[in-house]
Amino acid sequence: MTESPTVDEFIRHMQAELDACEDIVDKNERQKRQWQIESSLLLAIEFATRFKELSKLGQNPMKIVEALASPNANNADIAKQVIAIAGGMCPHCGSSMDPDLDFCPSCGEYVE
């Protein structure tokens, strides 16, 4: 069995699909397909960015996914906090955070 495609390969594929939309004659169908592909591209790019950020923080992104699905509420809460921090959000109030600060400027909670 061959290796699975990477996120970067998926993004390139979706960009090619977006270019192919120009061949759709019906304007409404073309726009609908373009919106679908653009949404997929944005989600793929966001996923790739978060995956890289979590890896930089020394976290295994796949372990976080497992923790989110865990029946242990404490593990799921920790995973949600790590995801929020990697996304530049306060895990307590959801506000944007400056990566240079170890506390949230909105709610004042410290982030580890």
Secondary structure, DSSP 8 states (H G I E B T S, - for coil): ------HHHHHHHHHHHHHHGGG--SHHHHHHHHHHHHHHHHHHHHHHHHHHHHHHTT--HHHHHHHHT-S-HHHHHHHHHHHHHHTTB-TTT--B--TT-SB-TTT--B--
